[in-house]
Amino acid sequence: MSDCIFCKIANKQMDTKLITETDDYVAFNDISPQAPIHALVIPKKHFSSLNDIEDIELMGKLVQGVKEIAEKLGVKDNYRTIINTGAEAGQAVFHMHIHIMAGRPLLWPPG
């Protein structure tokens, strides 16, 4: 989608420092971090939400990417992942993305 900020990041139309990039996804730091470490993993192909992805192989690559990025960020044993699906669930950018948060105690339920 031409107006999707995450599509612009994935297509390198915005100058964003990437944590990692593969053929299928990119990862970068959240611009409004909610924890000392707050990264996002997004598929390069546009999907509005988790509900729109039917490619199980791609989902596996995204989850494997989360693990690899957590290790790269030095938090492989203590991090939270979040996928918000829909506005009422907190999704603000309608391009599927996985949050990786760490670096402080993350209480449950989140506040």
SEKOLLO-157475 format. One line per field, with one value per atom (N, C-alpha, C): y, x, z; residue number from 1; residue in three letters. Coordinates in nm, 2 decimals. Example, Ala and Ser with C-alpha at 12.3 -4.5 7.8 and 13.67 -1.06 7.14 Angstrom:
y = (-0.57, -0.45, -0.33, -0.22, -0.11, 0.00);
x = (1.32, 1.23, 1.32, 1.28, 1.37, 1.29);
z = (0.78, 0.78, 0.78, 0.71, 0.71, 0.79);
seq = (1, 1, 1, 2, 2, 2);
type = (Ala, Ala, Ala, Ser, Ser, Ser);
//
This chain:
y = (-0.12, 0.00, 0.12, 0.22, 0.33, 0.42, 0.43, 0.52, 0.46, 0.33, 0.26, 0.28, 0.34, 0.37, 0.25, 0.14, 0.02, -0.04, -0.02, -0.06, 0.03, 0.16, 0.25, 0.21, 0.17, 0.12, 0.00, -0.10, -0.23, -0.21, -0.11, -0.09, 0.01, 0.05, 0.15, 0.28, 0.32, 0.46, 0.56, 0.51, 0.59, 0.55, 0.65, 0.63, 0.58, 0.45, 0.38, 0.29, 0.30, 0.20, 0.07, -0.03, -0.16, -0.24, -0.32, -0.42, -0.53, -0.58, -0.69, -0.69, -0.76, -0.77, -0.90, -0.96, -1.09, -1.07, -1.17, -1.16, -1.14, -1.18, -1.18, -1.07, -1.02, -0.93, -0.83, -0.72, -0.63, -0.61, -0.57, -0.54, -0.40, -0.32, -0.19, -0.15, -0.05, 0.00, 0.08, 0.07, 0.14, 0.29, 0.38, 0.52, 0.58, 0.50, 0.54, 0.43, 0.40, 0.28, 0.28, 0.16, 0.15, 0.07, 0.04, -0.03, 0.01, -0.01, 0.02, -0.04, -0.16, -0.23, -0.25, -0.20, -0.21, -0.21, -0.33, -0.34, -0.40, -0.38, -0.43, -0.52, -0.63, -0.72, -0.71, -0.68, -0.66, -0.74, -0.81, -0.87, -0.76, -0.79, -0.70, -0.68, -0.79, -0.79, -0.73, -0.65, -0.59, -0.68, -0.69, -0.76, -0.67, -0.63, -0.54, -0.58, -0.71, -0.76, -0.91, -0.97, -1.11, -1.19, -1.15, -1.22, -1.23, -1.15, -1.15, -1.24, -1.29, -1.38, -1.52, -1.59, -1.73, -1.81, -1.75, -1.81, -1.86, -1.99, -2.05, -2.04, -2.06, -2.06, -1.92, -1.81, -1.68, -1.65, -1.70, -1.68, -1.75, -1.86, -1.93, -1.85, -1.79, -1.71, -1.58, -1.52, -1.41, -1.45, -1.56, -1.60, -1.64, -1.71, -1.74, -1.61, -1.51, -1.38, -1.31, -1.32, -1.27, -1.32, -1.46, -1.52, -1.47, -1.46, -1.42, -1.27, -1.19, -1.05, -1.03, -1.11, -1.10, -1.14, -1.24, -1.28, -1.17, -1.11, -1.00, -0.88, -0.86, -0.74, -0.78, -0.90, -0.94, -0.97, -1.00, -1.03, -1.17, -1.26, -1.39, -1.47, -1.44, -1.51, -1.44, -1.31, -1.22, -1.12, -1.15, -1.05, -1.09, -0.99, -1.01, -0.98, -1.06, -1.04, -1.00, -0.91, -0.87, -0.85, -0.90, -0.88, -0.82, -0.69, -0.63, -0.65, -0.69, -0.72, -0.64, -0.53, -0.44, -0.32, -0.22, -0.09, -0.10, -0.18, -0.19, -0.27, -0.35, -0.43, -0.35, -0.22, -0.14, -0.13, -0.19, -0.18, -0.04, 0.03, 0.17, 0.18, 0.09, 0.08, -0.05, -0.03, -0.15, -0.22, -0.26, -0.35, -0.45, -0.57, -0.67, -0.65, -0.65, -0.64, -0.71, -0.75, -0.81, -0.72, -0.69, -0.61, -0.70, -0.66, -0.73, -0.62, -0.65, -0.56, -0.62, -0.55, -0.60, -0.48, -0.52, -0.42, -0.37, -0.41, -0.37, -0.48, -0.49, -0.59, -0.55, -0.65, -0.63, -0.71, -0.63, -0.69, -0.74, -0.83, -0.88, -0.87, -0.82, -0.77, -0.64, -0.61, -0.48, -0.36, -0.26, -0.14, -0.02);
x = (0.08, 0.00, 0.09, 0.06, 0.15, 0.15, 0.05, 0.04, 0.08, 0.12, 0.15, 0.29, 0.31, 0.44, 0.54, 0.48, 0.56, 0.60, 0.51, 0.55, 0.67, 0.66, 0.77, 0.90, 0.89, 1.02, 1.07, 0.98, 1.02, 1.08, 1.02, 1.07, 1.18, 1.23, 1.34, 1.31, 1.19, 1.15, 1.16, 1.19, 1.22, 1.35, 1.42, 1.56, 1.54, 1.54, 1.52, 1.63, 1.70, 1.80, 1.74, 1.77, 1.72, 1.81, 1.74, 1.82, 1.86, 1.77, 1.80, 1.70, 1.74, 1.66, 1.68, 1.57, 1.58, 1.50, 1.48, 1.39, 1.25, 1.21, 1.07, 1.03, 1.12, 1.09, 1.20, 1.17, 1.27, 1.23, 1.33, 1.31, 1.38, 1.32, 1.37, 1.32, 1.38, 1.33, 1.20, 1.11, 0.99, 1.02, 0.95, 0.98, 0.92, 0.83, 0.77, 0.78, 0.90, 0.93, 0.85, 0.80, 0.73, 0.81, 0.93, 1.03, 1.17, 1.27, 1.41, 1.45, 1.40, 1.42, 1.28, 1.25, 1.12, 1.14, 1.14, 1.16, 1.04, 1.03, 0.92, 0.97, 0.90, 0.93, 0.81, 0.83, 0.72, 0.75, 0.65, 0.67, 0.69, 0.77, 0.79, 0.66, 0.59, 0.46, 0.35, 0.27, 0.16, 0.05, 0.02, -0.09, -0.15, -0.27, -0.33, -0.32, -0.34, -0.33, -0.30, -0.28, -0.25, -0.36, -0.48, -0.59, -0.58, -0.50, -0.49, -0.38, -0.29, -0.18, -0.23, -0.22, -0.25, -0.13, -0.02, 0.11, 0.18, 0.16, 0.21, 0.36, 0.42, 0.57, 0.62, 0.56, 0.59, 0.58, 0.47, 0.45, 0.57, 0.61, 0.72, 0.85, 0.87, 0.99, 0.98, 0.87, 0.85, 0.88, 0.83, 0.85, 1.00, 1.06, 1.20, 1.28, 1.24, 1.31, 1.30, 1.19, 1.17, 1.28, 1.29, 1.39, 1.53, 1.57, 1.70, 1.73, 1.63, 1.64, 1.66, 1.58, 1.59, 1.73, 1.79, 1.93, 2.02, 2.00, 2.09, 2.08, 1.97, 1.95, 1.99, 2.03, 2.09, 1.98, 1.86, 1.75, 1.68, 1.76, 1.70, 1.62, 1.65, 1.58, 1.47, 1.46, 1.36, 1.30, 1.20, 1.13, 0.99, 0.91, 0.77, 0.74, 0.66, 0.61, 0.46, 0.42, 0.28, 0.25, 0.13, 0.07, -0.07, -0.09, -0.22, -0.30, -0.42, -0.50, -0.63, -0.64, -0.76, -0.74, -0.81, -0.80, -0.83, -0.94, -0.97, -0.87, -0.79, -0.68, -0.55, -0.55, -0.43, -0.35, -0.40, -0.32, -0.34, -0.23, -0.23, -0.18, -0.09, -0.05, -0.10, -0.18, -0.25, -0.16, -0.05, 0.05, 0.09, 0.06, 0.09, 0.23, 0.25, 0.38, 0.38, 0.50, 0.53, 0.62, 0.57, 0.65, 0.74, 0.86, 0.96, 0.99, 0.96, 0.98, 1.06, 1.16, 1.24, 1.31, 1.39, 1.48, 1.43, 1.31, 1.25, 1.15, 1.11, 1.01, 0.88, 0.82, 0.69, 0.58, 0.50, 0.40, 0.28, 0.20, 0.08, -0.03, -0.15, -0.17, -0.10, -0.08, -0.01, -0.09, -0.02, -0.09, -0.07);
z = (0.00, 0.00, 0.00, -0.09, -0.10, 0.01, 0.09, 0.21, 0.34, 0.34, 0.46, 0.50, 0.62, 0.67, 0.67, 0.71, 0.73, 0.59, 0.49, 0.35, 0.30, 0.34, 0.30, 0.36, 0.49, 0.56, 0.49, 0.47, 0.41, 0.27, 0.20, 0.06, 0.05, 0.17, 0.18, 0.12, 0.13, 0.08, 0.20, 0.32, 0.43, 0.49, 0.54, 0.59, 0.74, 0.75, 0.88, 0.90, 1.02, 1.05, 1.09, 1.01, 1.03, 1.13, 1.21, 1.30, 1.21, 1.13, 1.04, 0.92, 0.82, 0.70, 0.63, 0.59, 0.51, 0.39, 0.31, 0.19, 0.23, 0.35, 0.39, 0.49, 0.57, 0.67, 0.70, 0.77, 0.83, 0.98, 1.05, 1.19, 1.22, 1.30, 1.34, 1.47, 1.53, 1.66, 1.65, 1.75, 1.75, 1.77, 1.70, 1.72, 1.85, 1.91, 2.04, 2.14, 2.18, 2.26, 2.40, 2.43, 2.56, 2.66, 2.62, 2.71, 2.66, 2.74, 2.70, 2.56, 2.54, 2.41, 2.36, 2.24, 2.17, 2.02, 1.97, 1.82, 1.76, 1.63, 1.55, 1.44, 1.41, 1.30, 1.21, 1.08, 0.99, 0.86, 0.81, 0.68, 0.57, 0.47, 0.36, 0.28, 0.27, 0.19, 0.29, 0.23, 0.32, 0.35, 0.48, 0.54, 0.64, 0.63, 0.73, 0.87, 0.89, 1.03, 1.03, 1.14, 1.15, 1.08, 1.09, 1.03, 0.87, 0.81, 0.67, 0.62, 0.70, 0.66, 0.66, 0.55, 0.54, 0.51, 0.49, 0.46, 0.59, 0.62, 0.74, 0.74, 0.62, 0.62, 0.65, 0.60, 0.63, 0.78, 0.84, 0.99, 1.07, 1.02, 1.09, 1.08, 0.96, 0.94, 1.03, 1.05, 1.13, 1.28, 1.33, 1.46, 1.48, 1.39, 1.40, 1.40, 1.32, 1.32, 1.45, 1.52, 1.66, 1.75, 1.74, 1.83, 1.80, 1.67, 1.63, 1.67, 1.65, 1.68, 1.83, 1.91, 2.06, 2.10, 2.04, 2.07, 2.03, 1.91, 1.86, 1.95, 2.01, 2.10, 2.25, 2.27, 2.40, 2.50, 2.46, 2.55, 2.53, 2.47, 2.43, 2.53, 2.66, 2.77, 2.84, 2.81, 2.88, 2.78, 2.71, 2.63, 2.61, 2.57, 2.54, 2.40, 2.34, 2.20, 2.21, 2.12, 2.11, 1.97, 1.93, 1.80, 1.83, 1.80, 1.82, 1.69, 1.70, 1.58, 1.59, 1.52, 1.52, 1.61, 1.58, 1.65, 1.80, 1.83, 1.98, 2.06, 1.99, 2.05, 2.06, 2.01, 2.02, 1.89, 1.78, 1.65, 1.60, 1.58, 1.53, 1.39, 1.35, 1.21, 1.15, 1.04, 0.99, 0.88, 0.93, 0.85, 0.96, 0.95, 1.05, 1.11, 1.24, 1.30, 1.43, 1.47, 1.60, 1.68, 1.80, 1.89, 1.97, 1.99, 2.09, 2.19, 2.32, 2.43, 2.54, 2.59, 2.70, 2.76, 2.86, 2.93, 3.06, 3.10, 3.23, 3.26, 3.39, 3.42, 3.35, 3.28, 3.21, 3.28, 3.35, 3.44, 3.35, 3.42, 3.35, 3.45, 3.41, 3.27, 3.25, 3.12, 3.09, 3.13, 3.16, 3.21, 3.13);
seq = (1, 1, 1, 2, 2, 2, 3, 3, 3, 4, 4, 4, 5, 5, 5, 6, 6, 6, 7, 7, 7, 8, 8, 8, 9, 9, 9, 10, 10, 10, 11, 11, 11, 12, 12, 12, 13, 13, 13, 14, 14, 14, 15, 15, 15, 16, 16, 16, 17, 17, 17, 18, 18, 18, 19, 19, 19, 20, 20, 20, 21, 21, 21, 22, 22, 22, 23, 23, 23, 24, 24, 24, 25, 25, 25, 26, 26, 26, 27, 27, 27, 28, 28, 28, 29, 29, 29, 30, 30, 30, 31, 31, 31, 32, 32, 32, 33, 33, 33, 34, 34, 34, 35, 35, 35, 36, 36, 36, 37, 37, 37, 38, 38, 38, 39, 39, 39, 40, 40, 40, 41, 41, 41, 42, 42, 42, 43, 43, 43, 44, 44, 44, 45, 45, 45, 46, 46, 46, 47, 47, 47, 48, 48, 48, 49, 49, 49, 50, 50, 50, 51, 51, 51, 52, 52, 52, 53, 53, 53, 54, 54, 54, 55, 55, 55, 56, 56, 56, 57, 57, 57, 58, 58, 58, 59, 59, 59, 60, 60, 60, 61, 61, 61, 62, 62, 62, 63, 63, 63, 64, 64, 64, 65, 65, 65, 66, 66, 66, 67, 67, 67, 68, 68, 68, 69, 69, 69, 70, 70, 70, 71, 71, 71, 72, 72, 72, 73, 73, 73, 74, 74, 74, 75, 75, 75, 76, 76, 76, 77, 77, 77, 78, 78, 78, 79, 79, 79, 80, 80, 80, 81, 81, 81, 82, 82, 82, 83, 83, 83, 84, 84, 84, 85, 85, 85, 86, 86, 86, 87, 87, 87, 88, 88, 88, 89, 89, 89, 90, 90, 90, 91, 91, 91, 92, 92, 92, 93, 93, 93, 94, 94, 94, 95, 95, 95, 96, 96, 96, 97, 97, 97, 98, 98, 98, 99, 99, 99, 100, 100, 100, 101, 101, 101, 102, 102, 102, 103, 103, 103, 104, 104, 104, 105, 105, 105, 106, 106, 106, 107, 107, 107, 108, 108, 108, 109, 109, 109, 110, 110, 110, 111, 111, 111);
type = (Met, Met, Met, Ser, Ser, Ser, Asp, Asp, Asp, Cys, Cys, Cys, Ile, Ile, Ile, Phe, Phe, Phe, Cys, Cys, Cys, Lys, Lys, Lys, Ile, Ile, Ile, Ala, Ala, Ala, Asn, Asn, Asn, Lys, Lys, Lys, Gln, Gln, Gln, Met, Met, Met, Asp, Asp, Asp, Thr, Thr, Thr, Lys, Lys, Lys, Leu, Leu, Leu, Ile, Ile, Ile, Thr, Thr, Thr, Glu, Glu, Glu, Thr, Thr, Thr, Asp, Asp, Asp, Asp, Asp, Asp, Tyr, Tyr, Tyr, Val, Val, Val, Ala, Ala, Ala, Phe, Phe, Phe, Asn, Asn, Asn, Asp, Asp, Asp, Ile, Ile, Ile, Ser, Ser, Ser, Pro, Pro, Pro, Gln, Gln, Gln, Ala, Ala, Ala, Pro, Pro, Pro, Ile, Ile, Ile, His, His, His, Ala, Ala, Ala, Leu, Leu, Leu, Val, Val, Val, Ile, Ile, Ile, Pro, Pro, Pro, Lys, Lys, Lys, Lys, Lys, Lys, His, His, His, Phe, Phe, Phe, Ser, Ser, Ser, Ser, Ser, Ser, Leu, Leu, Leu, Asn, Asn, Asn, Asp, Asp, Asp, Ile, Ile, Ile, Glu, Glu, Glu, Asp, Asp, Asp, Ile, Ile, Ile, Glu, Glu, Glu, Leu, Leu, Leu, Met, Met, Met, Gly, Gly, Gly, Lys, Lys, Lys, Leu, Leu, Leu, Val, Val, Val, Gln, Gln, Gln, Gly, Gly, Gly, Val, Val, Val, Lys, Lys, Lys, Glu, Glu, Glu, Ile, Ile, Ile, Ala, Ala, Ala, Glu, Glu, Glu, Lys, Lys, Lys, Leu, Leu, Leu, Gly, Gly, Gly, Val, Val, Val, Lys, Lys, Lys, Asp, Asp, Asp, Asn, Asn, Asn, Tyr, Tyr, Tyr, Arg, Arg, Arg, Thr, Thr, Thr, Ile, Ile, Ile, Ile, Ile, Ile, Asn, Asn, Asn, Thr, Thr, Thr, Gly, Gly, Gly, Ala, Ala, Ala, Glu, Glu, Glu, Ala, Ala, Ala, Gly, Gly, Gly, Gln, Gln, Gln, Ala, Ala, Ala, Val, Val, Val, Phe, Phe, Phe, His, His, His, Met, Met, Met, His, His, His, Ile, Ile, Ile, His, His, His, Ile, Ile, Ile, Met, Met, Met, Ala, Ala, Ala, Gly, Gly, Gly, Arg, Arg, Arg, Pro, Pro, Pro, Leu, Leu, Leu, Leu, Leu, Leu, Trp, Trp, Trp, Pro, Pro, Pro, Pro, Pro, Pro, Gly, Gly, Gly);
//
